[in-house]
């Protein structure tokens, strides 16, 4: 049996320090009507009244790829609102990243992804992080060391 290491590179943020309150998180989710509907359906597994669900339960949200927490929520909202497909990855230390990965010129990208600049990507990450937390979240080039 062997263990392999690899790195995931991109421009983005580490989402571990984003700790929203429940109201901010629900307001954030409601920015994306389709995802918001799906999220509320997911909440019905826990209660008939989504308003009574705890923040901890909301942060247990898991997307179709097994990503949990704030990162898949942020990714889904940004995808619906901004049409940007962001990568979620966890490193070997348990940190979670939300990244805009480098692409090849022949990659199928949305017009929004094609016109993205470093400055507009930075502003995008700052805008969405600020919706969830008052803590400083600085987008930068990231290298997530992965293994398995």
ABEGO torsion letter per residue (X at the ends): XBBBBBBBBEBEBBAAABBBBAAAAAAAAAABAAAAAAAAAAAAAABABAAABBAAAAAABBBAAGBBEAAAAAAAAAAAAAGBBBBBBBBAAGBBBBBBBBBBAABBBBAAAAABBAAAAAAAAAAAAAAABABBBBBBBBBBBBBX
